[in-house]
Amino acid sequence: MQLRYYQEQAIDAILDWFADGKEKPCVVLPTGTGKSLVQAALVERIISEHPHVRIILATHSQELVQQNHDEIMEIWPECPAGIFSSGLKRKDKHAQVLFCGIQSVYSKASILGHIDLIIVDEAHTISRK
């Protein structure tokens, strides 16, 4: 997979942010810049460097859950990924890389077990409550 320079820069900026000991980075990429691809490449890089890390990728719609899952499986078919989404009728709660609907998991954190990193797609859609 060949990423565009700005996609590589986004991934490097996130990893540099964490390397500096900071938490909760926010990355803004405009429509059409390949957010799903950036997420997939970021997850693949993290898992390749830290094979025991468990990651949740959460978003607000079942369409994006499926799209993000499909994107990572296309570029990294061996990804240990699953889906936890009521709308998609899947509850793969033990996957190392778990694509979730926010509404499906927000009150079920205890059944998912330990999570090292949560990536939220379309974070502006999350209620402040």
C-alpha positions in Angstrom: 0.0 0.0 0.0 1.4 3.4 -1.0 0.1 6.2 1.2 0.1 9.8 0.1 2.5 12.2 1.8 -0.2 13.8 3.9 -1.5 10.4 5.0 2.0 9.4 6.1 2.4 12.8 7.9 -0.9 12.2 9.8 0.3 8.8 11.0 3.7 10.0 11.9 2.2 13.0 13.8 0.0 10.6 15.9 2.8 8.3 16.7 5.1 11.2 17.6 2.4 12.6 19.8 2.2 9.4 21.8 6.0 9.1 21.8 6.1 12.5 23.6 4.0 11.0 26.3 0.9 12.9 25.3 -2.7 11.5 25.2 -5.8 12.1 23.1 -4.6 13.4 19.8 -7.1 14.8 17.3 -6.5 14.4 13.6 -8.6 16.3 11.1 -8.6 15.1 7.5 -11.0 16.6 5.0 -13.6 14.5 3.0 -11.9 12.5 0.3 -8.4 12.3 1.9 -8.6 8.6 2.8 -9.5 8.6 6.5 -10.3 4.9 6.5 -7.0 4.2 4.8 -5.1 6.3 7.4 -6.8 4.5 10.2 -6.0 1.1 8.7 -2.4 2.0 8.1 -2.1 3.4 11.6 -3.5 0.2 13.2 -1.3 -2.0 11.1 1.8 0.0 12.1 0.9 0.0 15.8 0.1 -3.8 15.9 3.3 -4.6 13.9 5.4 -2.6 16.4 3.4 -3.6 19.5 1.8 -7.0 18.8 -0.2 -7.3 22.1 -1.9 -3.9 21.8 -5.7 -4.1 21.7 -7.5 -1.4 19.7 -11.1 -0.3 19.3 -12.1 1.8 16.3 -15.5 3.3 17.0 -17.8 5.4 14.9 -21.5 6.5 14.9 -22.9 4.5 12.0 -23.0 0.9 11.0 -22.0 1.9 7.5 -18.8 3.4 8.7 -18.1 0.4 11.0 -18.4 -1.9 8.0 -16.4 0.5 5.7 -13.6 0.9 8.1 -13.4 -2.9 8.7 -13.5 -3.6 5.0 -10.7 -1.1 4.3 -8.3 -2.7 6.8 -9.1 -6.2 5.6 -8.4 -5.1 2.1 -4.9 -3.7 2.8 -4.1 -6.1 5.6 -6.0 -9.4 5.2 -4.3 -11.0 8.2 -5.6 -8.3 10.6 -7.0 -9.9 13.7 -10.2 -7.8 13.3 -13.8 -8.2 14.3 -16.9 -6.1 14.5 -19.1 -5.3 17.5 -22.3 -3.7 16.1 -25.9 -4.4 16.9 -27.0 -3.0 13.5 -24.6 -5.4 11.7 -25.6 -8.3 14.0 -22.0 -9.0 15.0 -20.6 -9.2 18.5 -16.9 -10.3 18.0 -16.0 -8.9 21.4 -12.6 -10.7 21.7 -11.0 -9.4 18.5 -7.6 -7.7 18.9 -8.8 -4.9 16.5 -12.4 -4.3 17.1 -14.6 -2.1 14.9 -17.6 -0.8 16.9 -20.7 1.2 16.7 -20.5 3.8 19.6 -24.1 3.1 20.5 -23.4 -0.6 20.6 -20.5 -0.4 23.1 -20.7 2.7 25.1 -22.5 1.0 28.0 -20.8 -2.4 27.5 -17.1 -1.6 28.2 -17.0 -4.2 30.9 -17.7 -7.1 28.5 -15.0 -6.0 26.1 -12.1 -6.5 28.4 -8.8 -4.5 28.3 -8.4 -1.9 25.6 -5.2 -0.1 25.0 -6.3 2.4 22.4 -9.6 3.8 21.2 -9.7 5.5 17.8 -12.9 7.5 17.1 -13.9 8.2 13.5 -16.2 11.2 13.1 -15.6 12.3 16.7 -17.6 15.4 16.2 -20.8 13.3 16.2 -20.4 12.2 19.8 -22.8 13.8 22.3 -21.1 15.9 25.0 -23.3 14.1 27.5 
